[in-house]
């Protein structure tokens, strides 16, 4: 179990260090929600944020708040993690928005399962949101997989 966690931590560090690209365009403010991206393995969507009184609301003049939802279309998984980032103006650095670890993504381990991050605050200066889904199939000696979904306005 510790080797799996070490492997996942290594994948995260790799993604953080090497997943950079320049972007151009207007700020991210989705007028139509949900925004949905789909692949053979996953459905990733940005939705209207859940109204949760336990969560402090950011300043709506500076931030937009979204719900991030990921659904499993592939089948049984060994481990799944989800990370969301936004671009940082005038740099190739990505700023972390949401982290869903193995505990929060248990629902993604089976076909049709889902995981939700209910309130992801994104500065209005951002031009895009990137969502990385990292997973293993659970087979001994399994290699890691990663898929990136990019939302732009």
C-alpha positions in Angstrom: 0.0 0.0 0.0 2.9 2.4 0.8 4.4 1.8 -2.6 1.1 2.8 -4.3 1.0 6.0 -2.3 4.7 6.7 -3.1 3.9 6.1 -6.8 1.0 8.4 -6.7 3.0 11.1 -5.0 5.7 10.7 -7.7 3.1 11.2 -10.4 1.8 14.3 -8.7 5.3 15.8 -8.5 6.0 14.9 -12.1 2.7 16.6 -13.2 3.4 19.7 -11.2 7.0 20.1 -12.6 6.4 19.2 -16.2 2.8 20.1 -17.1 3.2 23.7 -18.2 2.0 25.5 -21.3 1.4 29.1 -22.4 -2.2 30.3 -22.9 -3.8 33.2 -24.5 -7.4 34.4 -24.6 -10.0 35.9 -22.3 -10.7 35.1 -18.6 -12.6 32.0 -17.6 -16.2 32.9 -16.9 -18.5 30.3 -18.1 -21.9 31.8 -19.1 -23.3 28.3 -19.9 -23.0 25.5 -17.3 -22.4 22.7 -17.2 -19.3 22.6 -19.3 -18.5 18.9 -20.1 -15.4 17.2 -21.5 -15.5 13.5 -22.3 -13.1 10.7 -23.2 -13.2 7.0 -23.5 -12.5 6.7 -19.7 -14.0 9.8 -18.0 -16.7 12.5 -18.0 -15.4 15.7 -16.4 -17.8 18.6 -15.9 -17.8 22.1 -14.4 -21.2 23.0 -12.9 -22.8 25.7 -10.9 -21.3 25.5 -7.4 -23.3 23.8 -4.7 -24.8 26.3 -2.2 -23.1 25.0 1.0 -23.4 27.3 4.1 -20.3 25.7 5.6 -18.1 27.0 2.8 -17.0 30.6 2.9 -18.0 32.4 -0.3 -15.2 34.2 -2.1 -15.7 37.8 -3.4 -17.9 37.4 -6.5 -16.2 40.4 -8.1 -12.9 38.6 -8.0 -13.8 34.9 -8.2 -16.2 32.5 -9.9 -17.1 29.3 -8.0 -17.7 26.0 -9.8 -18.5 22.4 -8.9 -16.1 19.9 -10.4 -17.5 16.4 -11.1 -15.7 13.4 -12.5 -17.4 10.2 -13.6 -15.9 6.7 -14.5 -16.8 5.3 -17.9 -14.1 2.6 -18.1 -14.7 0.2 -15.2 -12.9 -1.0 -12.1 -9.8 1.0 -11.1 -7.0 0.4 -8.6 -6.6 4.0 -7.5 -7.8 7.4 -8.8 -6.7 11.0 -8.0 -8.0 14.2 -9.5 -6.2 17.6 -9.6 -7.5 20.9 -11.0 -5.4 23.9 -11.8 -5.8 27.3 -13.3 -3.3 29.3 -15.2 -1.3 32.1 -13.5 -1.1 35.4 -15.5 2.3 36.2 -17.1 3.8 32.8 -16.2 3.7 29.1 -17.2 3.0 28.1 -13.6 -0.3 26.5 -12.8 -2.1 27.3 -9.5 -3.8 24.4 -7.7 -7.5 24.7 -7.3 -8.8 21.3 -6.2 -7.2 18.1 -4.9 -9.2 14.9 -4.7 -7.1 12.1 -3.1 -7.9 8.4 -2.9 -10.2 8.9 0.0 -12.3 11.5 -1.9 -12.3 9.5 -5.2 -13.5 6.1 -3.8 -16.7 6.6 -5.9 -14.6 6.6 -9.1 -13.2 3.1 -8.6 -16.2 1.4 -10.3 -18.0 1.8 -13.6 -20.5 4.6 -13.4 -19.0 5.9 -10.1 -18.5 9.6 -9.5 -16.7 12.1 -7.3 -17.5 15.7 -6.8 -15.6 18.8 -5.5 -18.4 21.1 -4.5 -16.9 24.6 -4.5 -13.8 25.3 -6.6 -13.0 29.1 -6.5 -11.3 30.4 -9.7 -10.0 34.0 -10.0 -11.6 35.9 -12.8 -8.1 36.6 -14.3 -7.7 32.9 -15.2 -7.9 32.0 -18.9 -8.3 28.2 -18.5 -8.9 25.4 -16.0 -7.0 22.1 -16.4 -8.2 18.9 -14.7 -5.8 16.0 -14.5 -7.2 12.5 -13.8 -4.6 10.0 -12.6 -5.3 6.4 -12.2 -4.2 2.8 -12.1 -6.2 -0.3 -13.1 -5.1 -2.2 -10.0 -3.2 -4.9 -11.8 0.1 -5.8 -10.1 3.0 -3.9 -11.7 0.4 -1.5 -13.3 1.7 1.6 -14.9 0.2 5.0 -14.1 -2.2 6.7 -16.5 -3.1 10.4 -16.8 -5.6 12.3 -18.8 -5.9 16.1 -18.9 -9.1 18.0 -19.6 -8.9 21.7 -20.5 -11.8 24.1 -20.1 -11.4 27.5 -21.9 -13.9 30.3 -22.4 
